[in-house]
Amino acid sequence: MDNEELLLLVGEIRESLVVLNQIHHLYQSYHQNFITVETKDIRDAVLLADILCNTYTCIETILFRISRTFENHLDPNQWHKELLRKMYIDIPNIRKAVLSKESYQLLDELRRFRHFKRYYYDFNYDWQRLDYLRGVYEKLFPLINNELSSYNDFLLECAKTDDS
């Protein structure tokens, strides 16, 4: 793998992290709406569901780019699930693991929700489920932000090593 590919991946991850942080900023600006029982309404549910799905999609895009750069062997029938699973596996002499077991499990919760939401057109959201997923999101965000930033540092180090 050449430096150009690694540095392009670094740039793509950085770009996606900016988007991820913008989504998180939106989440934070509406956080009170998501937790105040008396004022929760359908608009809050729709917004929270979109934030959860967009967060997962943004992270999945980063993981897909990493996979494409390093291995690109995904089963076309279940690639979303397989991509996520592969990202917490360390592949000797290919790439280090991107995700911890904890972030993998949290992301898998959001993946399942996104899959469900794609085929669920009703606006009758289950606030108990959304509250649970909000908790998943709140655990995941700082964890994934650190893991992806750390992975970018790893890629930069690999590019330096390849340069020598």
Contacts in CASP RR format, 6 or more apart in sequence:
PFRMAT RR
TARGET T0000
AUTHOR 0000-0000-0000
METHOD contacts of the structure
MODEL  1
MDNEELLLLVGEIRESLVVLNQIHHLYQSYHQNFITVETKDIRDAVLLAD
ILCNTYTCIETILFRISRTFENHLDPNQWHKELLRKMYIDIPNIRKAVLS
KESYQLLDELRRFRHFKRYYYDFNYDWQRLDYLRGVYEKLFPLINNELSS
YNDFLLECAKTDDS
1 69 0 8 1.000
1 70 0 8 1.000
1 158 0 8 1.000
1 162 0 8 1.000
2 162 0 8 1.000
3 159 0 8 1.000
3 162 0 8 1.000
3 163 0 8 1.000
5 69 0 8 1.000
6 69 0 8 1.000
6 155 0 8 1.000
6 156 0 8 1.000
6 158 0 8 1.000
6 159 0 8 1.000
6 162 0 8 1.000
7 155 0 8 1.000
7 159 0 8 1.000
9 65 0 8 1.000
9 66 0 8 1.000
9 69 0 8 1.000
9 155 0 8 1.000
10 152 0 8 1.000
10 155 0 8 1.000
10 156 0 8 1.000
10 159 0 8 1.000
12 62 0 8 1.000
12 65 0 8 1.000
13 62 0 8 1.000
13 65 0 8 1.000
13 66 0 8 1.000
13 148 0 8 1.000
13 151 0 8 1.000
13 152 0 8 1.000
13 155 0 8 1.000
14 152 0 8 1.000
16 58 0 8 1.000
16 59 0 8 1.000
16 61 0 8 1.000
16 62 0 8 1.000
16 65 0 8 1.000
17 62 0 8 1.000
17 145 0 8 1.000
17 148 0 8 1.000
17 149 0 8 1.000
17 152 0 8 1.000
19 58 0 8 1.000
20 55 0 8 1.000
20 58 0 8 1.000
20 59 0 8 1.000
20 144 0 8 1.000
20 145 0 8 1.000
20 148 0 8 1.000
21 145 0 8 1.000
23 51 0 8 1.000
23 54 0 8 1.000
23 55 0 8 1.000
23 58 0 8 1.000
24 55 0 8 1.000
24 141 0 8 1.000
26 51 0 8 1.000
27 51 0 8 1.000
27 55 0 8 1.000
27 137 0 8 1.000
27 141 0 8 1.000
30 44 0 8 1.000
30 47 0 8 1.000
30 48 0 8 1.000
33 39 0 8 1.000
33 40 0 8 1.000
33 44 0 8 1.000
33 47 0 8 1.000
34 40 0 8 1.000
34 44 0 8 1.000
34 48 0 8 1.000
34 130 0 8 1.000
34 134 0 8 1.000
35 134 0 8 1.000
40 127 0 8 1.000
42 123 0 8 1.000
42 125 0 8 1.000
45 123 0 8 1.000
45 125 0 8 1.000
45 127 0 8 1.000
45 130 0 8 1.000
46 123 0 8 1.000
46 125 0 8 1.000
48 130 0 8 1.000
48 133 0 8 1.000
48 134 0 8 1.000
49 113 0 8 1.000
49 117 0 8 1.000
49 125 0 8 1.000
49 130 0 8 1.000
51 137 0 8 1.000
52 110 0 8 1.000
52 113 0 8 1.000
52 114 0 8 1.000
52 133 0 8 1.000
52 134 0 8 1.000
52 137 0 8 1.000
53 110 0 8 1.000
53 113 0 8 1.000
53 114 0 8 1.000
53 117 0 8 1.000
55 110 0 8 1.000
55 137 0 8 1.000
55 140 0 8 1.000
55 141 0 8 1.000
56 107 0 8 1.000
56 110 0 8 1.000
56 111 0 8 1.000
56 113 0 8 1.000
56 114 0 8 1.000
57 114 0 8 1.000
59 107 0 8 1.000
59 144 0 8 1.000
59 148 0 8 1.000
60 80 0 8 1.000
60 83 0 8 1.000
60 84 0 8 1.000
60 111 0 8 1.000
62 148 0 8 1.000
63 83 0 8 1.000
63 84 0 8 1.000
63 87 0 8 1.000
63 98 0 8 1.000
63 99 0 8 1.000
64 83 0 8 1.000
66 87 0 8 1.000
66 95 0 8 1.000
66 98 0 8 1.000
66 151 0 8 1.000
67 74 0 8 1.000
67 83 0 8 1.000
67 86 0 8 1.000
67 87 0 8 1.000
70 91 0 8 1.000
70 94 0 8 1.000
70 95 0 8 1.000
71 86 0 8 1.000
71 91 0 8 1.000
71 94 0 8 1.000
71 95 0 8 1.000
74 82 0 8 1.000
74 83 0 8 1.000
74 86 0 8 1.000
75 82 0 8 1.000
80 111 0 8 1.000
80 115 0 8 1.000
81 108 0 8 1.000
81 111 0 8 1.000
84 99 0 8 1.000
84 104 0 8 1.000
84 107 0 8 1.000
84 108 0 8 1.000
84 111 0 8 1.000
85 104 0 8 1.000
87 97 0 8 1.000
87 98 0 8 1.000
87 99 0 8 1.000
87 104 0 8 1.000
88 97 0 8 1.000
88 98 0 8 1.000
88 99 0 8 1.000
88 100 0 8 1.000
88 101 0 8 1.000
88 103 0 8 1.000
88 104 0 8 1.000
89 97 0 8 1.000
90 96 0 8 1.000
90 97 0 8 1.000
96 151 0 8 1.000
96 154 0 8 1.000
98 147 0 8 1.000
98 148 0 8 1.000
98 151 0 8 1.000
99 107 0 8 1.000
99 144 0 8 1.000
99 147 0 8 1.000
100 143 0 8 1.000
100 147 0 8 1.000
102 139 0 8 1.000
102 143 0 8 1.000
103 140 0 8 1.000
103 143 0 8 1.000
103 144 0 8 1.000
103 147 0 8 1.000
106 136 0 8 1.000
106 139 0 8 1.000
106 140 0 8 1.000
106 143 0 8 1.000
106 144 0 8 1.000
107 140 0 8 1.000
107 144 0 8 1.000
109 133 0 8 1.000
109 136 0 8 1.000
110 133 0 8 1.000
110 136 0 8 1.000
110 137 0 8 1.000
110 140 0 8 1.000
113 133 0 8 1.000
END
